[in-house]
């Protein structure tokens, strides 16, 4: 997949997770109990946010911020965590969009307009 041409819409409608996951989640995926899949997705998103918080908490407490007007850069390992967890959060958003049948790209544009007062 070429990342320079990947759109949010394309990612949403071409998700690779169509193989069976586990019995409980597969029932949810079949729209029998969608909140199970939603809850599972939210829990994974919270785990990702927790990992991001761990990175930034460590940066906040281990760097000499302000001593010379600048701080040390993020480590390669921390950057890899930030990159991976950002992707995981995007995956969660795509899963919610498919579960509840909304166009994530359209909602993103609307949220940006709301938050920035752009039209």
C-alpha positions in Angstrom: 0.0 0.0 0.0 1.4 3.4 -1.0 1.3 5.6 2.0 1.6 8.9 0.1 -1.8 8.3 -1.5 -3.6 6.7 1.4 -6.7 8.6 2.4 -8.7 8.3 5.6 -11.6 7.1 3.5 -9.6 4.5 1.7 -8.2 3.2 5.0 -11.7 3.0 6.4 -13.2 1.0 3.6 -10.2 -1.2 3.0 -9.3 -2.4 6.5 -7.2 -5.5 6.7 -8.9 -7.0 9.8 -11.5 -9.2 8.2 -10.1 -12.5 9.5 -11.7 -14.0 12.5 -10.5 -12.4 15.8 -12.2 -14.3 18.6 -15.7 -15.6 19.3 -16.9 -12.6 21.4 -15.5 -10.0 19.1 -16.7 -11.8 16.0 -20.3 -11.8 17.4 -19.9 -8.0 17.8 -18.6 -7.6 14.4 -21.7 -9.3 13.0 -23.7 -6.4 14.5 -25.3 -8.7 17.1 -23.8 -6.9 20.0 -21.9 -3.9 18.6 -21.0 -2.4 22.0 -18.7 -5.3 22.7 -16.6 -4.4 19.7 -16.8 -0.7 20.6 -15.8 -1.4 24.2 -12.9 -3.6 23.1 -11.7 -0.9 20.7 -12.0 1.8 23.4 -10.0 -0.3 25.8 -7.2 -0.8 23.3 -7.3 3.0 22.6 -6.9 3.7 26.3 -3.9 1.3 26.4 -2.4 3.3 23.6 -3.0 6.6 25.4 -1.5 5.1 28.5 1.7 4.2 26.6 1.9 7.8 25.2 1.4 9.2 28.7 4.3 7.0 30.0 6.6 8.4 27.3 5.7 12.0 27.9 5.7 11.6 31.7 9.2 10.3 31.5 10.2 13.2 29.3 8.6 15.7 31.7 10.5 14.3 34.6 13.8 13.3 33.1 14.8 16.4 31.1 16.3 19.6 32.3 13.5 21.7 30.7 14.1 25.4 31.1 17.6 25.2 32.5 19.2 26.4 29.3 16.0 27.2 27.5 15.7 23.9 25.7 15.2 20.2 26.4 16.8 17.1 25.1 15.0 15.5 22.2 12.8 12.4 22.4 14.8 9.2 22.3 14.5 6.8 19.3 12.7 4.3 21.4 10.2 6.8 22.7 9.6 8.1 19.2 8.9 4.5 18.0 6.3 4.2 20.8 4.7 7.6 19.8 4.6 6.5 16.2 3.1 3.0 17.0 0.5 4.3 19.4 -0.5 7.1 17.0 -1.2 4.5 14.4 -3.1 2.3 16.9 -5.3 5.3 17.8 -6.0 5.9 14.1 -7.0 2.3 13.8 -9.4 2.6 16.7 -11.0 5.6 15.1 -11.4 3.7 11.8 -13.0 0.8 13.7 -15.5 3.1 15.4 -16.4 4.7 12.1 -17.1 1.3 10.5 -18.9 0.0 13.6 -21.3 3.0 13.7 -21.4 3.7 10.0 -20.0 7.2 9.7 -17.5 8.7 7.4 -14.4 9.4 9.6 -12.9 11.8 7.1 -16.1 13.9 7.1 -16.3 13.9 10.8 -12.6 14.9 11.1 -13.2 17.9 8.8 -16.2 19.0 10.9 -14.3 18.6 14.2 -11.4 20.7 12.8 -13.9 23.4 11.8 -15.5 23.3 15.2 -12.2 23.5 17.1 -10.6 26.2 15.0 -13.7 28.2 13.9 -12.8 27.6 10.2 -15.5 27.4 7.6 
